[in-house]
Amino acid sequence: MPINQPSNQIKLTNVSVVRLKKGGKRFEIACYKNKVQEWRNGVETSLDDVLQISNVFTNVSKGEVAKSNDLQKAFATSSVDDVVKEILKKGEVQVGEKERDHDLASLRKEIATLVAEKCVDPATQRPYPVGMIEKAMAEAGVSVKTGKNAKSQVSETLRLIQSGSRLPIQRARMRVRIIVPVADGERLEGQIKSSVEQVEREEKSEMWEYVALIDPPQFKILTDLLQKECNGRGRLETLTFAATADNN
């Protein structure tokens, strides 16, 4: 997003403007794209690498620099670095309409891809194409949130698809191997089997072992159970994170 600068100003490209309204006035800084989030995440710590121009503006696009007395009134300091840090922390990143639409489309695609990777058709236990997930998201009225990453929006997106679209869908089951001493296995069999959805193989010798499909949230429940009841002798292994039907 090029910024229209007066002839005596440097023309800025690849810029993100961060704006904060305080004390009845508007204050802006011109940053490199992607650097604002890196600063907020603690990845970037150098202001010189974040800012395109080390100054505070009332209007970046017009090159209007904020006056020192305005900074003092609004921020109780005229230190540019201190004001910049507060704007970086509390300000709102200004995004153009085209860029916002592009970012939303990319985020939506990423969420749909994650849902497709983690979920299946309950009838066939096979994954859906990403395009079908995107259509179901639109049908369910899923609104993605630009302030959150894609991974954190998967569960809510799945819930909305299940309740608001016609697409039958469920989380793919995890395939796990549970290994415990026979005595513990017999004692805990009821609790363990109540946490699994389908037993695929069961063997008993010196150790009690079986391979099963579980709903992902049950993994922690089973882990906690084995740690509490088996004194370090029980094991829970992930064989397949998202188990789907065989291709044949």
DRENLUMDREN-260777 format. One record per residue (C-alpha): x, y, z. Coordinates in steps of 0.25 Angstrom, whole numbers, plus 5000, padded with zeros to 4 digits. Last residue first. Example, Ala and Ser with C-alpha at 12.3 -4.5 7.8 and 13.67 -1.06 7.14 Angstrom:
    c1    c2    c3
  5055  4996  5029
  5049  4982  5031
This chain:
    c1    c2    c3
  4963  4798  4997
  4966  4812  5001
  4966  4809  5016
  4956  4818  5024
  4962  4829  5032
  4970  4831  5045
  4975  4845  5048
  4987  4844  5058
  4991  4830  5054
  4999  4821  5063
  4999  4830  5075
  5005  4822  5087
  4999  4821  5101
  5008  4813  5111
  5006  4807  5125
  5017  4803  5135
  5019  4817  5141
  5011  4815  5153
  4999  4809  5146
  4988  4816  5152
  4991  4831  5152
  4999  4831  5139
  4990  4822  5132
  4978  4830  5135
  4984  4843  5132
  4988  4838  5118
  4974  4832  5116
  4968  4846  5119
  4978  4853  5110
  4975  4844  5098
  4960  4845  5100
  4960  4859  5094
  4964  4853  5081
  4952  4843  5079
  4958  4829  5080
  4961  4817  5071
  4967  4805  5077
  4979  4796  5077
  4981  4787  5089
  4991  4782  5099
  4991  4775  5112
  5005  4771  5116
  5011  4758  5120
  5001  4752  5109
  4988  4758  5105
  4985  4764  5091
  4973  4772  5086
  4972  4778  5072
  4962  4788  5066
  4955  4793  5078
  4945  4804  5074
  4941  4817  5081
  4950  4817  5093
  4949  4825  5106
  4939  4815  5112
  4948  4804  5108
  4959  4810  5117
  4950  4811  5129
  4944  4797  5128
  4958  4791  5126
  4964  4797  5138
  4965  4785  5147
  4967  4775  5136
  4978  4784  5129
  4985  4787  5142
  4987  4772  5145
  4991  4770  5131
  5002  4780  5131
  4998  4792  5122
  5000  4795  5107
  4990  4804  5099
  4992  4806  5085
  4985  4818  5078
  4978  4821  5065
  4972  4835  5066
  4958  4838  5061
  4955  4848  5050
  4946  4859  5055
  4932  4858  5050
  4924  4863  5038
  4911  4862  5031
  4910  4874  5022
  4896  4880  5022
  4901  4893  5029
  4898  4900  5042
  4900  4891  5054
  4912  4882  5049
  4918  4894  5041
  4917  4903  5053
  4924  4893  5062
  4935  4890  5052
  4937  4905  5051
  4938  4906  5066
  4948  4895  5067
  4957  4900  5056
  4958  4915  5060
  4970  4913  5069
  4978  4907  5057
  4975  4918  5048
  4981  4929  5056
  4973  4939  5063
  4972  4954  5061
  4966  4952  5047
  4954  4945  5052
  4947  4936  5042
  4931  4937  5040
  4925  4924  5038
  4911  4926  5032
  4907  4911  5032
  4906  4911  5017
  4919  4918  5015
  4926  4908  5024
  4920  4897  5017
  4925  4902  5004
  4939  4904  5009
  4938  4889  5014
  4934  4884  5001
  4946  4892  4994
  4956  4886  5004
  4952  4872  4999
  4945  4863  5010
  4953  4853  5018
  4948  4838  5018
  4941  4831  5030
  4931  4826  5020
  4918  4829  5027
  4924  4839  5037
  4930  4848  5026
  4944  4852  5032
  4951  4862  5040
  4965  4867  5044
  4971  4869  5030
  4959  4876  5024
  4957  4885  5037
  4972  4889  5035
  4970  4892  5020
  4957  4900  5023
  4964  4908  5033
  4975  4911  5024
  4965  4915  5013
  4958  4925  5022
  4971  4931  5026
  4975  4933  5012
  4961  4939  5008
  4962  4948  5020
  4976  4953  5017
  4972  4956  5002
  4959  4963  5006
  4967  4971  5016
  4978  4974  5006
  4967  4979  4996
  4960  4987  5007
  4973  4994  5012
  4978  4990  5026
  4981  4999  5037
  4987  4992  5049
  4980  4997  5062
  4989  5002  5073
  4991  4997  5087
  5005  4991  5088
  5011  4997  5075
  5005  5010  5079
  5010  5009  5093
  5024  5005  5088
  5024  5017  5078
  5021  5027  5090
  5032  5022  5098
  5042  5022  5086
  5037  5036  5082
  5040  5042  5096
  5030  5054  5098
  5024  5047  5110
  5011  5048  5118
  5005  5040  5106
  4994  5050  5101
  4999  5063  5107
  5013  5060  5104
  5011  5055  5090
  5003  5067  5087
  5014  5076  5092
  5024  5069  5084
  5016  5071  5071
  5012  5059  5063
  5018  5059  5049
  5009  5061  5036
  5014  5052  5025
  5001  5053  5018
  4999  5038  5017
  5005  5036  5031
  4995  5046  5038
  4997  5050  5052
  5011  5045  5051
  5021  5038  5061
  5035  5037  5056
  5046  5026  5054
  5042  5024  5039
  5040  5010  5033
  5038  5005  5047
  5040  4990  5051
  5054  4988  5049
  5058  5001  5056
  5049  4997  5067
  5058  4985  5070
  5051  4974  5079
  5045  4965  5068
  5040  4951  5072
  5033  4956  5084
  5019  4953  5079
  5015  4968  5079
  5028  4971  5071
  5026  4960  5061
  5011  4964  5059
  5016  4978  5056
  5027  4973  5047
  5018  4966  5037
  5018  4979  5028
  5028  4989  5031
  5023  5000  5040
  5019  5014  5039
  5014  5020  5052
  5001  5028  5055
  4995  5037  5065
  4980  5042  5065
  4976  5053  5075
  4965  5054  5086
  4975  5050  5097
  4978  5037  5090
  4974  5030  5077
  4984  5020  5073
  4988  5016  5058
  4997  5006  5053
  5001  5008  5038
  5006  4996  5031
  5016  4999  5019
  5021  4991  5008
  5024  5004  5001
  5028  5018  5007
  5031  5030  4998
  5042  5038  5006
  5037  5052  5009
  5041  5065  5003
  5032  5063  4991
  5020  5061  5000
  5017  5046  5003
  5006  5038  4997
  5007  5024  5004
  5008  5012  4995
  5000  5000  5000
